[in-house]
Amino acid sequence: MCPMTSDDRAEALSRWLAPRLGTDHVSVTGFNRTGSGNSNETVLFTAAWEGREERFVVRIQPGEDSLFLDPSVAREAAVLKAVEAQGGVPVPHVVGVEADPSVLGSPFFVMSAVDGRVLIDMPTYHRKGWLKDLDADARSTHWEEGLKALAAVATLPAEPFAFLAPGDDTPLKQLVAATRAYFDWAVQGRDVGVLQAAMDHLESDCPDAPEGGLSWGDSRPGNMIYAEDGTVAAVLDWEMAFSAPGEVDLAWWVMMEEFYSTRSGVPLLDGVPSEKEVVARWEELVGRASRDLQWFKVLAGVRMGLVMLRSRDANVAKGWLPPEATTHTHNPMTQMLAGWLGLPEPELSPHFLYLMKRFKEEKALRSAVPEQEPS
């Protein structure tokens, strides 16, 4: 079967959307990759019907080359619906979910598009982009609003999200078990050095944390849409969501901030809080002290390290990296993990900077609208 073209997808979406928008005919135009959504294909489009015109986003489930074990757009859409129903955390509205792969070639869901600005990852937003062009006070406002959204996720009631961890064990132990399954699937018996030591540490020293709640998963400023006044217009990318204590998201936030600043060779911009300040503000907003944060940082590092391993394998398959490339074991994330665990820090792979350059070039080519501009 030939792959579907953009025109094929536009026509299929036109037919699929019509009954969901309560009309007989919808015209779909302007298929554009958003430049975000590395784990699921994310496409922005415009729909017109009965004199109306709105922008929507379709998230298409990946196939065998997925970064994650058992990806599910249906699960992500269910999380978005549950978050919207609770209120307090701004998310796009889900228009509909389609499990039948014959419509677009893979399961998908459609959600409303949200106006605003999104931070770039490559090059890091601490080096280039609209955030760097703001003054320190404006940057501080953006981070304060982002932390408020992060804390709002942590304080949502647990019961509506219990479907994310339905087993008998505690949600955190289920998350560790899921991480082990992800580890075994991604590693495939290879020697992964620091990653192996970190995975062993997670299992041997798992905190006794009985509570669940909602963990966003990929909790970072780059997964938020910001309005012009610095408030958060939408919280995005819930494919890693789980039922777990709020420290899962707090640790991911501070881990990614280090990854995109000092580990990318650039200091934090003025107005962006330090890790100590982030933790203190989160604790103030959530109303309790954080617990076992060092362990949760290791959890974050392992999960991100596995994403990087899967990305490495995909890029070997594409011919971007040679089979002997060690970007999965010798990268900034494994260096961070080594530091947290008191292990010797691996040297950076000579292929890592080359790969980052390739990612940046590919992202620029597929981005219809520059990410540093309002969308």
TAPE-V945141 format. One record per residue. N is the residue number from 1. RES is the residue in one small letter. PHI is phi in degrees with one decimal (* if undefined). BURIAL is b if it has 9 or more other C-alpha atoms within 8 Angstrom, else e. Layout:
n=N res=RES phi=PHI burial=BURIAL
n=N res=RES phi=PHI burial=BURIAL
//
This chain:
n=1 res=m phi=* burial=e
n=2 res=c phi=-74.6 burial=e
n=3 res=p phi=-64.9 burial=e
n=4 res=m phi=-73.5 burial=b
n=5 res=t phi=-83.1 burial=e
n=6 res=s phi=-60.7 burial=e
n=7 res=d phi=-65.4 burial=e
n=8 res=d phi=-60.5 burial=e
n=9 res=r phi=-66.6 burial=b
n=10 res=a phi=-61.3 burial=b
n=11 res=e phi=-66.9 burial=b
n=12 res=a phi=-64.3 burial=b
n=13 res=l phi=-67.1 burial=b
n=14 res=s phi=-57.4 burial=b
n=15 res=r phi=-67.3 burial=b
n=16 res=w phi=-69.3 burial=e
n=17 res=l phi=-73.3 burial=b
n=18 res=a phi=-50.0 burial=b
n=19 res=p phi=-66.4 burial=b
n=20 res=r phi=-76.7 burial=b
n=21 res=l phi=-101.7 burial=e
n=22 res=g phi=69.2 burial=e
n=23 res=t phi=-143.1 burial=b
n=24 res=d phi=-90.0 burial=e
n=25 res=h phi=-147.9 burial=e
n=26 res=v phi=-128.2 burial=b
n=27 res=s phi=-99.9 burial=e
n=28 res=v phi=-109.8 burial=b
n=29 res=t phi=-139.2 burial=e
n=30 res=g phi=70.8 burial=e
n=31 res=f phi=-64.6 burial=b
n=32 res=n phi=-139.2 burial=b
n=33 res=r phi=-61.9 burial=b
n=34 res=t phi=-79.6 burial=b
n=35 res=g phi=86.5 burial=b
n=36 res=s phi=-119.5 burial=e
n=37 res=g phi=77.8 burial=b
n=38 res=n phi=-74.7 burial=e
n=39 res=s phi=-87.9 burial=e
n=40 res=n phi=-117.9 burial=b
n=41 res=e phi=-66.4 burial=b
n=42 res=t phi=-122.9 burial=b
n=43 res=v phi=-126.0 burial=b
n=44 res=l phi=-93.4 burial=b
n=45 res=f phi=-148.2 burial=b
n=46 res=t phi=-114.4 burial=b
n=47 res=a phi=-116.7 burial=b
n=48 res=a phi=-125.3 burial=b
n=49 res=w phi=-159.3 burial=b
n=50 res=e phi=47.1 burial=e
n=51 res=g phi=81.0 burial=e
n=52 res=r phi=-105.8 burial=e
n=53 res=e phi=-145.9 burial=e
n=54 res=e phi=-139.5 burial=e
n=55 res=r phi=-99.1 burial=b
n=56 res=f phi=-133.6 burial=b
n=57 res=v phi=-128.7 burial=b
n=58 res=v phi=-112.8 burial=b
n=59 res=r phi=-108.4 burial=b
n=60 res=i phi=-107.9 burial=b
n=61 res=q phi=-66.6 burial=b
n=62 res=p phi=-74.7 burial=b
n=63 res=g phi=-99.0 burial=e
n=64 res=e phi=-67.3 burial=e
n=65 res=d phi=-88.5 burial=e
n=66 res=s phi=-58.7 burial=b
n=67 res=l phi=-70.2 burial=e
n=68 res=f phi=-118.6 burial=b
n=69 res=l phi=-74.3 burial=e
n=70 res=d phi=54.4 burial=e
n=71 res=p phi=-65.6 burial=b
n=72 res=s phi=-150.4 burial=e
n=73 res=v phi=-70.0 burial=b
n=74 res=a phi=-63.8 burial=b
n=75 res=r phi=-66.4 burial=e
n=76 res=e phi=-61.6 burial=b
n=77 res=a phi=-63.8 burial=b
n=78 res=a phi=-63.9 burial=e
n=79 res=v phi=-64.3 burial=b
n=80 res=l phi=-58.1 burial=b
n=81 res=k phi=-63.2 burial=b
n=82 res=a phi=-67.6 burial=b
n=83 res=v phi=-65.3 burial=b
n=84 res=e phi=-61.4 burial=b
n=85 res=a phi=-65.6 burial=e
n=86 res=q phi=-76.2 burial=e
n=87 res=g phi=76.1 burial=e
n=88 res=g phi=95.4 burial=e
n=89 res=v phi=-125.8 burial=b
n=90 res=p phi=-72.3 burial=b
n=91 res=v phi=-137.4 burial=b
n=92 res=p phi=-63.4 burial=b
n=93 res=h phi=-83.2 burial=b
n=94 res=v phi=-81.4 burial=b
n=95 res=v phi=-82.4 burial=b
n=96 res=g phi=-177.4 burial=e
n=97 res=v phi=-125.9 burial=b
n=98 res=e phi=-128.1 burial=b
n=99 res=a phi=-87.8 burial=e
n=100 res=d phi=-75.3 burial=e
n=101 res=p phi=-70.2 burial=b
n=102 res=s phi=-72.0 burial=e
n=103 res=v phi=-70.5 burial=b
n=104 res=l phi=-122.2 burial=b
n=105 res=g phi=98.1 burial=e
n=106 res=s phi=-167.0 burial=b
n=107 res=p phi=-56.0 burial=b
n=108 res=f phi=-157.4 burial=b
n=109 res=f phi=-139.0 burial=b
n=110 res=v phi=-115.2 burial=b
n=111 res=m phi=-134.8 burial=b
n=112 res=s phi=-68.6 burial=b
n=113 res=a phi=-85.1 burial=b
n=114 res=v phi=-119.6 burial=e
n=115 res=d phi=-72.6 burial=b
n=116 res=g phi=149.6 burial=b
n=117 res=r phi=-120.1 burial=b
n=118 res=v phi=-123.2 burial=b
n=119 res=l phi=-74.3 burial=b
n=120 res=i phi=-82.7 burial=b
n=121 res=d phi=-101.1 burial=e
n=122 res=m phi=-130.7 burial=e
n=123 res=p phi=-68.2 burial=e
n=124 res=t phi=-54.2 burial=b
n=125 res=y phi=-64.9 burial=b
n=126 res=h phi=-78.0 burial=b
n=127 res=r phi=-106.4 burial=e
n=128 res=k phi=-153.7 burial=b
n=129 res=g phi=119.1 burial=b
n=130 res=w phi=-66.8 burial=b
n=131 res=l phi=-65.4 burial=b
n=132 res=k phi=-63.4 burial=b
n=133 res=d phi=-78.7 burial=e
n=134 res=l phi=-79.4 burial=e
n=135 res=d phi=-83.4 burial=e
n=136 res=a phi=-60.9 burial=b
n=137 res=d phi=-64.6 burial=e
n=138 res=a phi=-66.5 burial=b
n=139 res=r phi=-62.5 burial=b
n=140 res=s phi=-61.3 burial=b
n=141 res=t phi=-61.9 burial=b
n=142 res=h phi=-60.3 burial=b
n=143 res=w phi=-69.5 burial=b
n=144 res=e phi=-61.6 burial=e
n=145 res=e phi=-67.5 burial=b
n=146 res=g phi=-64.9 burial=b
n=147 res=l phi=-67.0 burial=b
n=148 res=k phi=-62.8 burial=b
n=149 res=a phi=-67.4 burial=b
n=150 res=l phi=-60.6 burial=b
n=151 res=a phi=-67.6 burial=b
n=152 res=a phi=-63.2 burial=b
n=153 res=v phi=-62.7 burial=b
n=154 res=a phi=-66.0 burial=b
n=155 res=t phi=-103.8 burial=b
n=156 res=l phi=-66.9 burial=b
n=157 res=p phi=-63.0 burial=e
n=158 res=a phi=-77.2 burial=b
n=159 res=e phi=-57.1 burial=e
n=160 res=p phi=-64.3 burial=e
n=161 res=f phi=-114.9 burial=b
n=162 res=a phi=-63.3 burial=b
n=163 res=f phi=-63.9 burial=e
n=164 res=l phi=-78.0 burial=e
n=165 res=a phi=-142.6 burial=b
n=166 res=p phi=-82.3 burial=e
n=167 res=g phi=-75.2 burial=e
n=168 res=d phi=-82.0 burial=e
n=169 res=d phi=-74.5 burial=e
n=170 res=t phi=-64.0 burial=b
n=171 res=p phi=-54.3 burial=b
n=172 res=l phi=-66.4 burial=b
n=173 res=k phi=-65.7 burial=b
n=174 res=q phi=-66.4 burial=b
n=175 res=l phi=-66.5 burial=b
n=176 res=v phi=-63.6 burial=b
n=177 res=a phi=-63.4 burial=e
n=178 res=a phi=-65.7 burial=e
n=179 res=t phi=-67.0 burial=b
n=180 res=r phi=-62.7 burial=b
n=181 res=a phi=-62.1 burial=e
n=182 res=y phi=-62.0 burial=b
n=183 res=f phi=-58.8 burial=b
n=184 res=d phi=-61.6 burial=b
n=185 res=w phi=-66.7 burial=e
n=186 res=a phi=-78.1 burial=b
n=187 res=v phi=-75.6 burial=b
n=188 res=q phi=55.0 burial=e
n=189 res=g phi=79.1 burial=e
n=190 res=r phi=-77.3 burial=e
n=191 res=d phi=-77.7 burial=e
n=192 res=v phi=-116.1 burial=b
n=193 res=g phi=56.1 burial=e
n=194 res=v phi=-58.4 burial=b
n=195 res=l phi=-59.4 burial=b
n=196 res=q phi=-64.7 burial=b
n=197 res=a phi=-61.8 burial=e
n=198 res=a phi=-68.8 burial=b
n=199 res=m phi=-64.1 burial=b
n=200 res=d phi=-61.9 burial=e
n=201 res=h phi=-62.2 burial=b
n=202 res=l phi=-59.6 burial=b
n=203 res=e phi=-76.2 burial=e
n=204 res=s phi=-81.3 burial=e
n=205 res=d phi=-121.3 burial=e
n=206 res=c phi=-60.6 burial=b
n=207 res=p phi=-63.8 burial=e
n=208 res=d phi=-87.0 burial=e
n=209 res=a phi=-124.5 burial=e
n=210 res=p phi=-74.2 burial=e
n=211 res=e phi=-78.2 burial=b
n=212 res=g phi=-107.3 burial=b
n=213 res=g phi=109.6 burial=b
n=214 res=l phi=-109.5 burial=b
n=215 res=s phi=-104.5 burial=b
n=216 res=w phi=-61.0 burial=b
n=217 res=g phi=103.4 burial=b
n=218 res=d phi=-101.1 burial=b
n=219 res=s phi=-84.5 burial=b
n=220 res=r phi=-161.1 burial=b
n=221 res=p phi=-58.7 burial=b
n=222 res=g phi=-67.8 burial=b
n=223 res=n phi=-105.8 burial=b
n=224 res=m phi=-125.0 burial=b
n=225 res=i phi=-99.3 burial=b
n=226 res=y phi=-102.7 burial=b
n=227 res=a phi=-75.5 burial=b
n=228 res=e phi=-61.1 burial=e
n=229 res=d phi=-84.0 burial=e
n=230 res=g phi=92.6 burial=b
n=231 res=t phi=-74.5 burial=b
n=232 res=v phi=-87.5 burial=b
n=233 res=a phi=-85.8 burial=b
n=234 res=a phi=-162.9 burial=b
n=235 res=v phi=-106.2 burial=b
n=236 res=l phi=-115.5 burial=b
n=237 res=d phi=59.5 burial=e
n=238 res=w phi=-107.2 burial=b
n=239 res=e phi=-68.1 burial=b
n=240 res=m phi=-97.5 burial=e
n=241 res=a phi=-59.8 burial=b
n=242 res=f phi=-153.8 burial=b
n=243 res=s phi=-90.4 burial=b
n=244 res=a phi=-166.5 burial=b
n=245 res=p phi=-61.8 burial=b
n=246 res=g phi=-61.6 burial=b
n=247 res=e phi=-62.5 burial=b
n=248 res=v phi=-59.5 burial=b
n=249 res=d phi=-75.1 burial=b
n=250 res=l phi=-61.9 burial=b
n=251 res=a phi=-64.4 burial=b
n=252 res=w phi=-63.3 burial=b
n=253 res=w phi=-59.8 burial=b
n=254 res=v phi=-71.3 burial=b
n=255 res=m phi=-63.2 burial=b
n=256 res=m phi=-67.9 burial=b
n=257 res=e phi=-65.7 burial=b
n=258 res=e phi=-64.9 burial=b
n=259 res=f phi=-59.4 burial=b
n=260 res=y phi=-88.9 burial=b
n=261 res=s phi=-117.0 burial=b
n=262 res=t phi=-61.3 burial=b
n=263 res=r phi=-75.2 burial=b
n=264 res=s phi=-101.2 burial=e
n=265 res=g phi=78.2 burial=e
n=266 res=v phi=-142.1 burial=b
n=267 res=p phi=-73.8 burial=e
n=268 res=l phi=-58.7 burial=b
n=269 res=l phi=-66.3 burial=e
n=270 res=d phi=-57.1 burial=e
n=271 res=g phi=96.0 burial=b
n=272 res=v phi=-92.6 burial=b
n=273 res=p phi=-68.0 burial=b
n=274 res=s phi=-72.8 burial=e
n=275 res=e phi=-58.3 burial=e
n=276 res=k phi=-59.9 burial=e
n=277 res=e phi=-69.0 burial=e
n=278 res=v phi=-61.8 burial=b
n=279 res=v phi=-62.6 burial=b
n=280 res=a phi=-63.1 burial=e
n=281 res=r phi=-69.6 burial=b
n=282 res=w phi=-60.4 burial=b
n=283 res=e phi=-61.7 burial=b
n=284 res=e phi=-65.5 burial=e
n=285 res=l phi=-71.0 burial=e
n=286 res=v phi=-80.2 burial=b
n=287 res=g phi=90.1 burial=e
n=288 res=r phi=-158.2 burial=e
n=289 res=a phi=-76.0 burial=e
n=290 res=s phi=-74.3 burial=e
n=291 res=r phi=-127.8 burial=e
n=292 res=d phi=54.0 burial=e
n=293 res=l phi=-63.9 burial=b
n=294 res=q phi=-62.4 burial=e
n=295 res=w phi=-62.8 burial=b
n=296 res=f phi=-66.2 burial=b
n=297 res=k phi=-66.8 burial=b
n=298 res=v phi=-64.3 burial=b
n=299 res=l phi=-56.7 burial=b
n=300 res=a phi=-61.4 burial=b
n=301 res=g phi=-63.8 burial=b
n=302 res=v phi=-65.0 burial=b
n=303 res=r phi=-63.6 burial=b
n=304 res=m phi=-68.5 burial=b
n=305 res=g phi=-61.6 burial=b
n=306 res=l phi=-71.3 burial=b
n=307 res=v phi=-60.1 burial=b
n=308 res=m phi=-67.7 burial=b
n=309 res=l phi=-64.0 burial=b
n=310 res=r phi=-63.5 burial=b
n=311 res=s phi=-64.7 burial=b
n=312 res=r phi=-58.8 burial=b
n=313 res=d phi=-62.3 burial=e
n=314 res=a phi=-63.7 burial=b
n=315 res=n phi=-78.0 burial=b
n=316 res=v phi=-66.2 burial=b
n=317 res=a phi=-62.4 burial=e
n=318 res=k phi=-80.0 burial=e
n=319 res=g phi=86.1 burial=e
n=320 res=w phi=-75.5 burial=e
n=321 res=l phi=-127.5 burial=b
n=322 res=p phi=-75.6 burial=e
n=323 res=p phi=-58.1 burial=e
n=324 res=e phi=-86.0 burial=e
n=325 res=a phi=-58.9 burial=b
n=326 res=t phi=-112.3 burial=e
n=327 res=t phi=-64.7 burial=b
n=328 res=h phi=-81.6 burial=b
n=329 res=t phi=-113.5 burial=b
n=330 res=h phi=-128.7 burial=b
n=331 res=n phi=-142.1 burial=b
n=332 res=p phi=-57.9 burial=b
n=333 res=m phi=-71.2 burial=b
n=334 res=t phi=-68.8 burial=b
n=335 res=q phi=-64.3 burial=b
n=336 res=m phi=-64.0 burial=b
n=337 res=l phi=-59.9 burial=b
n=338 res=a phi=-59.9 burial=b
n=339 res=g phi=-62.8 burial=b
n=340 res=w phi=-67.2 burial=b
n=341 res=l phi=-95.6 burial=e
n=342 res=g phi=72.1 burial=e
n=343 res=l phi=-106.9 burial=e
n=344 res=p phi=-59.0 burial=e
n=345 res=e phi=-81.7 burial=b
n=346 res=p phi=-68.5 burial=b
n=347 res=e phi=-69.7 burial=e
n=348 res=l phi=-70.5 burial=b
n=349 res=s phi=-61.9 burial=b
n=350 res=p phi=-63.7 burial=e
n=351 res=h phi=-86.3 burial=b
n=352 res=f phi=-66.4 burial=b
n=353 res=l phi=-63.9 burial=e
n=354 res=y phi=-61.0 burial=e
n=355 res=l phi=-65.9 burial=b
n=356 res=m phi=-61.1 burial=b
n=357 res=k phi=-64.3 burial=e
n=358 res=r phi=-64.6 burial=e
n=359 res=f phi=-58.9 burial=b
n=360 res=k phi=-61.2 burial=b
n=361 res=e phi=-65.2 burial=e
n=362 res=e phi=-64.4 burial=e
n=363 res=k phi=-64.2 burial=b
n=364 res=a phi=-64.7 burial=b
n=365 res=l phi=-67.9 burial=e
n=366 res=r phi=-90.4 burial=b
n=367 res=s phi=-86.3 burial=b
n=368 res=a phi=-73.5 burial=b
n=369 res=v phi=-124.8 burial=e
n=370 res=p phi=-55.9 burial=e
n=371 res=e phi=-68.2 burial=b
n=372 res=q phi=-82.0 burial=b
n=373 res=e phi=-104.4 burial=e
n=374 res=p phi=-57.8 burial=e
n=375 res=s phi=-102.3 burial=e
//
